[in-house]
Amino acid sequence: MVRDILRLGDERLYEVSQPVTAADEADLKGWVADLHDTLMAYRAAYGAGRAVAAPQIGVKKRLLYVHIDQPWVLINPELSFPDEEKYTLMDDCMSFPGLMVRVERHRRAVVRYWDMEGQQQEARLEGDLSELLQHEYDHLDGILATMRAVDNRSLFLGQMKRTFPSGE
């Protein structure tokens, strides 16, 4: 089912999500289906969208849904960074379409998570995929890209180039 995406300013977006537990097992497949349907509806409407976090549809659980070439579900992800290298880019969000935010993100990340079969997994990410997971992971902690703006002149309306040359 397509769910409403919570918009910038909705207090629920700023809450920290709770872990998915065994008690949530009966709801998990439905949440994932709703995340998928909502992401696909957003893509149809806006021509963009690679991932969505459960809190964006009002589900206060640590659950991410990514769909680039195929679906990728991350349950209770834990994000870490193998080094301190960062870069600056323009970030957008389904919770504030049309608004771009200049942020700084780690170039590389490691994510540990549980998959839908209950197996623990690990993925090493770089570049765009690293940035995407950092953005979605922030939603689980009630952090929006607007809160990560590099300065008070880093909010832009409309389409912009996403990545700045190094050093900017």
Secondary structure per residue as TSV (DSSP state, phi and psi in degrees):
chain	resnum	aa	ss	phi	psi
A	1	M	-	360.0	135.8
A	2	V	-	-74.2	126.2
A	3	R	-	-105.1	156.1
A	4	D	-	-68.4	138.7
A	5	I	-	-90.0	127.3
A	6	L	-	-64.4	138.3
A	7	R	-	-102.3	156.5
A	8	L	T	-45.0	130.2
A	9	G	T	101.5	-19.2
A	10	D	-	-71.0	120.2
A	11	E	G	-56.3	-27.5
A	12	R	G	-64.9	-24.6
A	13	L	G	-69.5	-18.2
A	14	Y	G	-99.0	7.1
A	15	E	S	-91.8	148.3
A	16	V	-	-81.6	132.3
A	17	S	-	-80.8	154.8
A	18	Q	B	-95.0	152.6
A	19	P	-	-61.5	150.2
A	20	V	-	-74.3	132.5
A	21	T	-	-122.1	174.4
A	22	A	G	-58.7	-31.4
A	23	A	G	-66.0	-17.7
A	24	D	G	-91.4	-2.0
A	25	E	H	-53.7	-41.5
A	26	A	H	-66.1	-26.3
A	27	D	H	-93.4	-18.0
A	28	L	H	-57.9	-50.3
A	29	K	H	-61.8	-37.2
A	30	G	H	-66.0	-41.7
A	31	W	H	-61.4	-44.1
A	32	V	H	-63.9	-42.9
A	33	A	H	-61.3	-41.1
A	34	D	H	-66.3	-40.1
A	35	L	H	-61.3	-44.4
A	36	H	H	-60.4	-52.7
A	37	D	H	-60.2	-40.7
A	38	T	H	-66.3	-43.2
A	39	L	H	-63.1	-43.6
A	40	M	H	-66.0	-37.4
A	41	A	H	-66.3	-39.1
A	42	Y	H	-63.8	-43.8
A	43	R	H	-59.4	-43.3
A	44	A	H	-63.2	-37.6
A	45	A	H	-79.0	-38.7
A	46	Y	H	-115.4	-9.6
A	47	G	S	70.2	21.7
A	48	A	-	-150.9	170.0
A	49	G	-	120.5	116.1
A	50	R	S	-114.0	-20.1
A	51	A	E	-160.2	161.6
A	52	V	E	-148.5	143.6
A	53	A	E	-101.8	143.7
A	54	A	G	-51.5	-40.6
A	55	P	G	-59.4	-25.1
A	56	Q	G	-67.7	-19.9
A	57	I	G	-110.1	16.5
A	58	G	T	87.2	7.6
A	59	V	-	-97.3	110.6
A	60	K	-	-84.4	55.9
A	61	K	B	-126.2	154.3
A	62	R	S	-83.6	80.2
A	63	L	E	-141.5	127.3
A	64	L	E	-121.1	144.9
A	65	Y	E	-127.3	120.9
A	66	V	E	-117.3	137.8
A	67	H	E	-142.2	97.7
A	68	I	S	-106.8	-77.5
A	69	D	S	-94.5	-28.7
A	70	Q	S	-153.6	162.7
A	71	P	E	-66.7	144.5
A	72	W	E	-141.6	114.8
A	73	V	E	-106.4	129.6
A	74	L	E	-120.1	114.2
A	75	I	E	-102.2	129.7
A	76	N	E	48.4	52.8
A	77	P	E	-66.4	150.8
A	78	E	E	-128.3	124.6
A	79	L	E	-108.1	136.2
A	80	S	E	-140.1	169.3
A	81	F	-	-127.3	124.4
A	82	P	S	-75.1	-16.1
A	83	D	S	-155.1	-179.1
A	84	E	-	-100.9	4.7
A	85	E	-	-65.7	129.8
A	86	K	E	-128.7	167.0
A	87	Y	E	-147.6	161.9
A	88	T	E	-104.7	139.1
A	89	L	E	-151.5	167.9
A	90	M	E	-93.7	127.0
A	91	D	E	-112.8	142.6
A	92	D	-	-125.7	174.8
A	93	C	-	-155.7	144.1
A	94	M	T	-65.0	-20.4
A	95	S	T	-83.1	-8.5
A	96	F	S	-149.5	70.6
A	97	P	T	-57.8	138.8
A	98	G	T	89.4	-10.4
A	99	L	E	-104.7	128.4
A	100	M	E	-112.3	145.5
A	101	V	E	-130.3	127.0
A	102	R	E	-78.6	119.3
A	103	V	E	-130.9	166.4
A	104	E	E	-113.6	132.6
A	105	R	E	-132.7	158.4
A	106	H	E	-69.4	139.5
A	107	R	S	-70.7	-32.5
A	108	R	E	-127.0	148.8
A	109	A	E	-148.6	158.5
A	110	V	E	-122.5	129.9
A	111	V	E	-120.5	128.6
A	112	R	E	-110.5	137.2
A	113	Y	E	-160.0	171.8
A	114	W	E	-104.3	139.5
A	115	D	-	-93.3	-179.2
A	116	M	T	-68.0	-16.9
A	117	E	T	-91.9	4.3
A	118	G	S	80.5	17.8
A	119	Q	-	-99.1	137.9
A	120	Q	E	-77.9	136.8
A	121	Q	E	-130.3	164.1
A	122	E	E	-141.6	138.9
A	123	A	E	-133.7	136.5
A	124	R	E	-101.1	127.3
A	125	L	E	-121.6	153.0
A	126	E	E	-144.7	149.4
A	127	G	T	64.5	-129.9
A	128	D	H	-57.5	-41.0
A	129	L	H	-70.0	-36.4
A	130	S	H	-62.4	-46.6
A	131	E	H	-61.4	-43.8
A	132	L	H	-59.5	-46.5
A	133	L	H	-67.6	-34.7
A	134	Q	H	-63.5	-42.4
A	135	H	H	-61.5	-50.1
A	136	E	H	-66.9	-40.0
A	137	Y	H	-61.1	-39.5
A	138	D	H	-55.7	-38.7
A	139	H	H	-57.2	-33.8
A	140	L	H	-66.6	-24.5
A	141	D	T	-103.3	12.3
A	142	G	T	73.0	26.6
A	143	I	-	-111.3	128.6
A	144	L	-	-105.3	157.5
A	145	A	G	-57.3	-31.9
A	146	T	G	-60.2	-28.5
A	147	M	G	-79.8	-12.6
A	148	R	G	-104.9	7.9
A	149	A	B	-52.8	138.4
A	150	V	S	-68.3	-25.4
A	151	D	S	-162.3	-176.3
A	152	N	T	-81.7	7.3
A	153	R	T	-116.4	25.8
A	154	S	-	-109.1	20.1
A	155	L	E	-111.7	131.1
A	156	F	E	-137.5	139.4
A	157	L	E	-94.3	139.5
A	158	G	S	98.0	-179.2
A	159	Q	-	-80.9	138.2
A	160	M	-	-143.7	161.2
A	161	K	-	-60.7	132.4
A	162	R	S	-76.9	-36.5
A	163	T	B	-115.8	135.8
A	164	F	-	-95.2	152.8
A	165	P	-	-58.4	153.4
A	166	S	T	-61.7	145.7
A	167	G	T	97.4	-13.5
A	168	E	-	-93.7	360.0
